[in-house]
């Protein structure tokens, strides 16, 4: 029996939180080969990694860029909503910009669309302005 999309996303989020953003394997194992990644931080000069990406290799580059630019202290999703092939999560993230030295705790939302048990679309939304300036 395969795991529900909700369980799959909860597991990845828990591993991301526990590793403080250093365990890419949890996300890459769940990524569809043609994954599309988007972030609210797209276009911010100090968050260059946050540009839209497509494909597993580009997603891995996004994750590596995330680690270079952001010191993730916590990533906790407290509420999930699942409908058909989509899961949305809401919570809080605490992080610091490695380049700016700014740190903050802010709300975060993630959106994942699944295809054949893998994430085909992933979007994250958090207050990137606090880190980008």
KOLNUMAR-564547 format. One record per atom (N, C-alpha, C): residue number from 0; residue in one letter; atom name; y, x, z. Coordinates in Angstrom, 3 decimals, decimal comma, always signed. Each point is the difference from the previous one (the first is absolute). Layout:
! residues N
<NUM A CA <Y X Z>>
...
END
This chain:
! residues 133
<0 X N <-1,164 +0,831 +0,000>>
<0 X CA <+1,164 -0,831 +0,000>>
<0 X C <+1,246 +0,890 +0,000>>
<1 X N <+0,968 -0,339 -0,853>>
<1 X CA <+1,221 +0,797 -0,056>>
<1 X C <+1,007 -0,487 +1,040>>
<2 X N <+0,892 +0,885 +0,378>>
<2 X CA <+1,025 -0,328 +0,982>>
<2 X C <+1,094 -0,836 -0,645>>
<3 X N <+0,645 -0,840 +0,793>>
<3 X CA <+1,116 -0,785 -0,517>>
<3 X C <+1,172 +0,928 -0,299>>
<4 X N <+0,879 -0,443 -0,886>>
<4 X CA <+1,193 +0,786 -0,316>>
<4 X C <+0,831 +0,242 +1,258>>
<5 X N <+0,061 -0,987 +0,862>>
<5 X CA <+0,740 +0,130 +1,255>>
<5 X C <-0,583 +1,117 +0,864>>
<6 X N <-1,305 +0,023 +0,147>>
<6 X CA <-0,662 +1,035 +0,804>>
<6 X C <+0,222 +1,381 -0,606>>
<7 X N <-0,064 +0,080 -1,298>>
<7 X CA <+0,210 +1,275 -0,698>>
<7 X C <+1,408 +0,527 +0,267>>
<8 X N <+1,002 -0,863 -0,130>>
<8 X CA <+1,377 +0,433 +0,221>>
<8 X C <+0,242 +0,353 +1,470>>
<9 X N <-0,534 -0,796 +0,910>>
<9 X CA <+0,157 +0,298 +1,433>>
<9 X C <-0,585 +1,369 +0,349>>
<10 X N <-1,120 +0,332 -0,588>>
<10 X CA <-0,650 +1,283 +0,247>>
<10 X C <+0,870 +1,152 -0,501>>
<11 X N <+0,543 -0,143 -1,201>>
<11 X CA <+0,855 +1,049 -0,558>>
<11 X C <+1,255 +0,188 +0,839>>
<12 X N <+0,609 -1,101 +0,420>>
<12 X CA <+1,211 +0,066 +0,824>>
<12 X C <-0,308 +0,681 +1,335>>
<13 X N <-1,119 -0,352 +0,609>>
<13 X CA <-0,376 +0,609 +1,284>>
<13 X C <-0,209 +1,505 -0,152>>
<14 X N <-0,630 +0,428 -1,084>>
<14 X CA <-0,221 +1,431 -0,230>>
<14 X C <+1,316 +0,718 -0,293>>
<15 X N <+0,897 -0,646 -0,733>>
<15 X CA <+1,303 +0,581 -0,317>>
<15 X C <+0,808 +0,191 +1,288>>
<16 X N <-0,026 -1,004 +0,865>>
<16 X CA <+0,696 +0,071 +1,291>>
<16 X C <-0,601 +1,110 +0,872>>
<17 X N <-1,320 +0,011 +0,118>>
<17 X CA <-0,672 +0,982 +0,858>>
<17 X C <+0,257 +1,433 -0,462>>
<18 X N <+0,103 +0,206 -1,309>>
<18 X CA <+0,209 +1,350 -0,534>>
<18 X C <+1,481 +0,358 -0,124>>
<19 X N <+0,866 -0,944 +0,351>>
<19 X CA <+1,457 +0,186 -0,134>>
<19 X C <+0,369 +0,378 -1,430>>
<20 X N <-0,651 -0,678 -0,941>>
<20 X CA <+0,341 +0,176 -1,406>>
<20 X C <-0,552 +1,234 -0,669>>
<21 X N <-1,027 +0,599 +0,582>>
<21 X CA <-0,558 +1,212 -0,607>>
<21 X C <-1,360 -0,223 -0,653>>
<22 X N <-0,645 -1,130 +0,266>>
<22 X CA <-1,324 -0,275 -0,564>>
<22 X C <+0,133 -0,816 -1,281>>
<23 X N <+0,046 +0,698 -1,128>>
<23 X CA <+0,122 -0,676 -1,294>>
<23 X C <-1,309 -0,647 -0,428>>
<24 X N <-1,106 +0,499 +0,502>>
<24 X CA <-1,315 -0,453 -0,460>>
<24 X C <-0,183 -1,502 +0,164>>
<25 X N <+0,474 -0,553 +1,093>>
<25 X CA <-0,153 -1,436 +0,231>>
<25 X C <+0,640 -0,799 -1,124>>
<26 X N <+1,181 +0,411 -0,426>>
<26 X CA <+0,690 -0,715 -1,084>>
<26 X C <-0,641 +0,303 -1,351>>
<27 X N <-0,320 +1,259 -0,246>>
<27 X CA <-0,544 +0,358 -1,315>>
<27 X C <-1,370 -0,619 -0,236>>
<28 X N <-0,806 -0,129 +1,054>>
<28 X CA <-1,307 -0,637 -0,139>>
<28 X C <+0,134 -1,474 -0,388>>
<29 X N <+1,098 -0,612 +0,410>>
<29 X CA <+0,213 -1,423 -0,274>>
<29 X C <+0,778 -0,260 -1,280>>
<30 X N <+0,545 +1,038 -0,586>>
<30 X CA <+0,860 -0,166 -1,169>>
<30 X C <-0,818 -0,205 -1,269>>
<31 X N <+0,388 -0,997 -0,764>>
<31 X CA <-0,541 -0,212 -1,338>>
<31 X C <+0,491 +1,150 -0,878>>
<32 X N <-0,746 +0,379 -1,013>>
<32 X CA <+0,412 +1,104 -0,871>>
<32 X C <+1,361 -0,242 -0,642>>
<33 X N <+0,370 -1,276 -0,180>>
<33 X CA <+1,252 -0,356 -0,670>>
<33 X C <+1,026 -0,574 +0,991>>
<34 X N <-0,045 +0,443 +1,257>>
<34 X CA <+0,886 -0,530 +1,035>>
<34 X C <+1,474 +0,153 -0,395>>
<35 X N <+0,787 -1,010 +0,357>>
<35 X CA <+1,455 +0,044 -0,155>>
<35 X C <+0,605 +0,035 +1,397>>
<36 X N <+0,843 +0,984 +0,254>>
<36 X CA <+0,625 +0,173 +1,308>>
<36 X C <+1,500 -0,118 -0,148>>
<37 X N <+0,616 -0,802 +0,872>>
<37 X CA <+1,459 -0,131 +0,012>>
<37 X C <+0,477 +0,055 +1,439>>
<38 X N <+1,240 +0,491 +0,161>>
<38 X CA <+0,590 +0,101 +1,321>>
<38 X C <+1,461 -0,419 -0,066>>
<39 X N <+0,483 -0,560 +1,078>>
<39 X CA <+1,402 -0,382 +0,079>>
<39 X C <+0,906 +1,220 -0,115>>
<40 X N <-0,509 +1,181 +0,305>>
<40 X CA <+0,789 +1,219 -0,047>>
<40 X C <+0,204 +0,581 -1,387>>
<41 X N <-0,493 -0,673 -1,025>>
<41 X CA <+0,099 +0,529 -1,363>>
<41 X C <+1,449 +0,315 -0,355>>
<42 X N <+0,203 +1,197 -0,517>>
<42 X CA <+1,321 +0,407 -0,461>>
<42 X C <+0,842 +0,722 +1,036>>
<43 X N <-0,376 -0,063 +1,276>>
<43 X CA <+0,771 +0,699 +1,031>>
<43 X C <-0,208 +1,506 -0,163>>
<44 X N <+1,084 +0,781 -0,084>>
<44 X CA <-0,139 +1,440 -0,267>>
<44 X C <-0,919 +0,744 +0,972>>
<45 X N <+0,071 -0,322 +1,286>>
<45 X CA <-0,842 +0,719 +0,960>>
<45 X C <-1,397 -0,604 +0,120>>
<46 X N <-0,255 -1,096 -0,726>>
<46 X CA <-1,322 -0,620 +0,003>>
<46 X C <-0,573 -0,009 -1,418>>
<47 X N <+0,152 +1,118 -0,698>>
<47 X CA <-0,442 +0,101 -1,384>>
<47 X C <-1,465 -0,343 -0,211>>
<48 X N <-0,811 +0,217 +1,012>>
<48 X CA <-1,419 -0,331 -0,110>>
<48 X C <-0,211 -1,494 -0,182>>
<49 X N <+0,994 -0,823 +0,369>>
<49 X CA <-0,167 -1,449 +0,063>>
<49 X C <+0,159 -0,697 -1,348>>
<50 X N <+0,140 +0,743 -1,080>>
<50 X CA <+0,087 -0,630 -1,309>>
<50 X C <-1,313 -0,709 -0,328>>
<51 X N <+0,104 -1,056 -0,813>>
<51 X CA <-1,184 -0,767 -0,392>>
<51 X C <-1,029 +0,929 -0,640>>
<52 X N <-1,256 -0,256 +0,289>>
<52 X CA <-1,109 +0,836 -0,500>>
<52 X C <-1,098 -0,892 -0,556>>
<53 X N <-0,737 +0,529 -0,959>>
<53 X CA <-1,168 -0,713 -0,508>>
<53 X C <-1,136 +0,984 -0,207>>
<54 X N <-1,180 -0,386 +0,479>>
<54 X CA <-1,188 +0,829 -0,116>>
<54 X C <-0,305 +0,695 +1,312>>
<55 X N <-1,265 +0,296 +0,191>>
<55 X CA <-0,450 +0,579 +1,265>>
<55 X C <+0,594 +1,385 +0,257>>
<56 X N <+0,109 +0,831 -1,034>>
<56 X CA <+0,573 +1,337 +0,179>>
<56 X C <+1,479 -0,102 +0,388>>
<57 X N <+0,727 -0,914 -0,612>>
<57 X CA <+1,415 -0,197 +0,341>>
<57 X C <+0,138 -0,557 +1,412>>
<58 X N <-0,936 -0,848 +0,401>>
<58 X CA <+0,008 -0,536 +1,364>>
<58 X C <-0,249 +1,121 +1,010>>
<59 X N <-0,915 +0,907 -0,309>>
<59 X CA <-0,256 +1,152 +0,877>>
<59 X C <+1,256 +0,856 +0,124>>
<60 X N <+0,739 +0,155 -1,092>>
<60 X CA <+1,256 +0,748 +0,016>>
<60 X C <+1,035 -0,712 +0,873>>
<61 X N <+0,031 -1,321 -0,063>>
<61 X CA <+0,891 -0,792 +0,862>>
<61 X C <-0,309 +0,289 +1,473>>
<62 X N <-1,280 -0,054 +0,354>>
<62 X CA <-0,395 +0,232 +1,391>>
<62 X C <+0,367 +1,408 +0,465>>
<63 X N <-0,201 +0,985 -0,870>>
<63 X CA <+0,358 +1,378 +0,344>>
<63 X C <+1,512 +0,134 +0,178>>
<64 X N <+0,757 -0,658 -0,860>>
<64 X CA <+1,455 +0,009 +0,120>>
<64 X C <+0,464 -0,681 +1,273>>
<65 X N <-0,669 -1,082 +0,337>>
<65 X CA <+0,303 -0,726 +1,240>>
<65 X C <-0,129 +0,939 +1,188>>
<66 X N <-1,071 +0,767 +0,031>>
<66 X CA <-0,230 +0,920 +1,111>>
<66 X C <+1,025 +1,135 +0,014>>
<67 X N <+0,419 +0,469 -1,165>>
<67 X CA <+1,000 +1,076 -0,067>>
<67 X C <+1,358 -0,462 +0,517>>
<68 X N <+0,348 -1,249 -0,237>>
<68 X CA <+1,341 -0,506 +0,285>>
<68 X C <+0,082 -0,745 +1,331>>
<69 X N <-1,091 -0,665 +0,390>>
<69 X CA <+0,029 -0,859 +1,190>>
<69 X C <-0,982 +0,482 +1,054>>
<70 X N <+0,492 +0,074 +1,210>>
<70 X CA <-0,849 +0,253 +1,162>>
<70 X C <-0,322 -1,368 +0,599>>
<71 X N <-1,169 -0,515 -0,297>>
<71 X CA <-0,405 -1,327 +0,461>>
<71 X C <-0,502 +0,088 +1,432>>
<72 X N <+0,642 -0,763 +0,876>>
<72 X CA <-0,387 +0,007 +1,406>>
<72 X C <-0,895 -1,187 +0,337>>
<73 X N <+0,261 -1,134 -0,626>>
<73 X CA <-0,897 -1,153 +0,169>>
<73 X C <+0,179 -0,952 -1,165>>
<74 X N <-1,063 -0,726 -0,299>>
<74 X CA <-0,013 -0,983 -1,088>>
<74 X C <-0,910 -1,121 +0,465>>
<75 X N <+0,599 -1,025 +0,581>>
<75 X CA <-0,787 -1,065 +0,612>>
<75 X C <+0,309 -1,341 -0,644>>
<76 X N <-1,014 -0,597 -0,557>>
<76 X CA <+0,129 -1,326 -0,595>>
<76 X C <-0,574 -0,994 +0,999>>
<77 X N <+0,834 -0,942 +0,418>>
<77 X CA <-0,405 -0,949 +1,046>>
<77 X C <-0,383 -1,369 -0,542>>
<78 X N <+0,376 -0,284 -1,238>>
<78 X CA <-0,308 -1,311 -0,575>>
<78 X C <-0,417 +0,171 -1,454>>
<79 X N <-1,067 -0,644 -0,370>>
<79 X CA <-0,503 +0,042 -1,370>>
<79 X C <-0,123 -1,414 -0,548>>
<80 X N <+0,218 -0,133 -1,293>>
<80 X CA <-0,218 -1,267 -0,702>>
<80 X C <-0,831 +0,330 -1,236>>
<81 X N <-1,102 -0,697 -0,149>>
<81 X CA <-0,886 +0,224 -1,150>>
<81 X C <-0,079 -1,273 -0,827>>
<82 X N <+0,165 +0,150 -1,307>>
<82 X CA <-0,171 -1,130 -0,906>>
<82 X C <-0,624 +0,515 -1,289>>
<83 X N <-1,168 -0,535 -0,311>>
<83 X CA <-0,731 +0,397 -1,201>>
<83 X C <-0,155 +1,525 -0,038>>
<84 X N <+0,556 +0,656 -1,020>>
<84 X CA <-0,172 +1,447 -0,155>>
<84 X C <+1,181 +0,804 +0,553>>
<85 X N <+0,835 -0,654 +0,814>>
<85 X CA <+1,195 +0,660 +0,536>>
<85 X C <+0,007 -0,003 +1,523>>
<86 X N <+0,523 +1,097 +0,578>>
<86 X CA <+0,174 +0,099 +1,446>>
<86 X C <+1,403 +0,557 +0,247>>
<87 X N <+0,711 -0,632 +0,922>>
<87 X CA <+1,329 +0,451 +0,395>>
<87 X C <-0,052 +0,296 +1,495>>
<88 X N <+0,649 +1,076 +0,404>>
<88 X CA <+0,051 +0,362 +1,409>>
<88 X C <+1,428 +0,244 +0,452>>
<89 X N <+0,263 -0,356 +1,257>>
<89 X CA <+1,327 +0,176 +0,588>>
<89 X C <-0,139 +0,740 +1,322>>
<90 X N <+0,896 +0,953 +0,240>>
<90 X CA <-0,066 +0,744 +1,250>>
<90 X C <+1,195 +0,897 +0,188>>
<91 X N <-0,244 +1,125 +0,651>>
<91 X CA <+1,053 +0,985 +0,282>>
<91 X C <-0,495 +1,391 -0,366>>
<92 X N <+0,944 +0,819 -0,412>>
<92 X CA <-0,281 +1,389 -0,326>>
<92 X C <+1,034 +0,868 +0,717>>
<93 X N <-0,464 +1,099 +0,565>>
<93 X CA <+0,891 +1,001 +0,596>>
<93 X C <-0,184 +1,281 -0,789>>
<94 X N <+1,118 +0,559 -0,435>>
<94 X CA <-0,079 +1,172 -0,857>>
<94 X C <+1,261 +0,828 +0,100>>
<95 X N <-0,087 +1,198 -0,525>>
<95 X CA <+1,149 +0,897 -0,057>>
<95 X C <+0,044 +0,647 -1,373>>
<96 X N <+1,188 +0,149 -0,515>>
<96 X CA <+0,180 +0,687 -1,276>>
<96 X C <-0,007 +1,499 +0,227>>
<97 X N <-0,901 +0,690 -0,645>>
<97 X CA <-0,088 +1,457 +0,189>>
<97 X C <+1,257 +0,711 -0,531>>
<98 X N <+0,621 -0,535 -1,054>>
<98 X CA <+1,186 +0,626 -0,580>>
<98 X C <+1,279 -0,404 +0,727>>
<99 X N <+0,077 -1,251 +0,419>>
<99 X CA <+1,237 -0,496 +0,618>>
<99 X C <+0,011 +0,175 +1,507>>
<100 X N <-1,185 +0,110 +0,609>>
<100 X CA <-0,093 +0,074 +1,449>>
<100 X C <+0,189 -1,349 +0,686>>
<101 X N <+0,227 -1,028 -0,761>>
<101 X CA <+0,187 -1,333 +0,568>>
<101 X C <-1,350 -0,608 +0,363>>
<102 X N <-0,018 -0,707 +1,121>>
<102 X CA <-1,212 -0,721 +0,374>>
<102 X C <+0,367 -1,444 +0,286>>
<103 X N <-0,975 -0,873 -0,165>>
<103 X CA <+0,253 -1,416 +0,227>>
<103 X C <-1,316 -0,748 +0,182>>
<104 X N <+0,127 -1,159 +0,578>>
<104 X CA <-1,076 -0,973 +0,041>>
<104 X C <+0,540 -1,232 -0,696>>
<105 X N <-0,740 -0,508 -0,951>>
<105 X CA <+0,464 -1,125 -0,797>>
<105 X C <-1,172 -0,905 -0,379>>
<106 X N <+0,329 -1,202 -0,400>>
<106 X CA <-1,040 -0,899 -0,479>>
<106 X C <-0,563 +0,548 -1,306>>
<107 X N <-1,250 -0,334 -0,251>>
<107 X CA <-0,657 +0,403 -1,237>>
<107 X C <-0,837 -1,172 -0,503>>
<108 X N <-0,078 -0,107 -1,301>>
<108 X CA <-0,883 -0,975 -0,629>>
<108 X C <-0,775 +0,722 -1,092>>
<109 X N <-1,263 -0,347 -0,132>>
<109 X CA <-0,811 +0,551 -1,085>>
<109 X C <-0,648 -1,160 -0,751>>
<110 X N <-0,173 +0,209 -1,288>>
<110 X CA <-0,617 -0,985 -0,876>>
<110 X C <-1,100 +0,710 -0,766>>
<111 X N <-1,174 -0,571 +0,006>>
<111 X CA <-1,117 +0,584 -0,749>>
<111 X C <-0,691 -1,082 -0,815>>
<112 X N <-0,233 +0,306 -1,254>>
<112 X CA <-0,780 -0,879 -0,877>>
<112 X C <-1,285 +0,741 -0,333>>
<113 X N <-1,110 -0,699 +0,095>>
<113 X CA <-1,316 +0,610 -0,188>>
<113 X C <-0,645 -0,429 -1,315>>
<114 X N <-0,770 +0,899 -0,556>>
<114 X CA <-0,816 -0,274 -1,177>>
<114 X C <-1,346 +0,681 +0,225>>
<115 X N <-1,044 -0,785 +0,026>>
<115 X CA <-1,352 +0,531 +0,201>>
<115 X C <-0,117 +0,841 +1,275>>
<116 X N <+0,665 -0,450 +1,064>>
<116 X CA <-0,095 +0,671 +1,286>>
<116 X C <+0,885 +1,226 +0,163>>
<117 X N <+0,812 +0,302 -1,012>>
<117 X CA <+0,908 +1,145 +0,044>>
<117 X C <+1,446 -0,484 -0,116>>
<118 X N <+0,936 +0,779 +0,548>>
<118 X CA <+1,415 -0,366 -0,078>>
<118 X C <+0,525 +0,372 -1,386>>
<119 X N <+0,484 -1,006 -0,719>>
<119 X CA <+0,549 +0,194 -1,346>>
<119 X C <+1,531 +0,039 +0,034>>
<120 X N <+0,596 -0,658 +0,998>>
<120 X CA <+1,452 +0,038 +0,190>>
<120 X C <+0,277 +0,207 +1,487>>
<121 X N <+0,944 +0,893 +0,296>>
<121 X CA <+0,391 +0,238 +1,385>>
<121 X C <+1,513 +0,189 +0,038>>
<122 X N <+0,649 -0,742 +0,888>>
<122 X CA <+1,442 +0,133 +0,183>>
<122 X C <+0,293 +0,113 +1,483>>
<123 X N <+0,994 +0,827 +0,331>>
<123 X CA <+0,433 +0,122 +1,385>>
<123 X C <+1,497 -0,259 +0,081>>
<124 X N <+0,391 -0,622 +1,090>>
<124 X CA <+1,404 -0,346 +0,209>>
<124 X C <+0,381 +0,389 +1,423>>
<125 X N <+0,938 +0,935 +0,133>>
<125 X CA <+0,549 +0,355 +1,306>>
<125 X C <+1,430 +0,467 -0,228>>
<126 X N <+0,779 +0,109 +1,055>>
<126 X CA <+1,415 +0,361 -0,102>>
<126 X C <+0,126 +1,476 -0,366>>
<127 X N <+0,007 +0,260 -1,292>>
<127 X CA <+0,063 +1,378 -0,481>>
<127 X C <+1,393 +0,602 +0,139>>
<128 X N <+1,020 -0,817 +0,139>>
<128 X CA <+1,363 +0,515 +0,090>>
<128 X C <+0,179 +0,903 +1,216>>
<129 X N <-0,673 -0,328 +1,074>>
<129 X CA <+0,117 +0,807 +1,219>>
<129 X C <-0,483 +1,438 -0,207>>
<130 X N <-0,945 +0,182 -0,908>>
<130 X CA <-0,514 +1,348 -0,253>>
<130 X C <+0,698 +0,675 -1,177>>
<131 X N <+0,504 -0,806 -0,926>>
<131 X CA <+0,525 +0,534 -1,252>>
<131 X C <+1,406 +0,573 +0,114>>
<132 X N <+0,758 -0,413 +0,991>>
<132 X CA <+1,389 +0,471 +0,094>>
<132 X C <+0,110 +1,269 +0,813>>
END
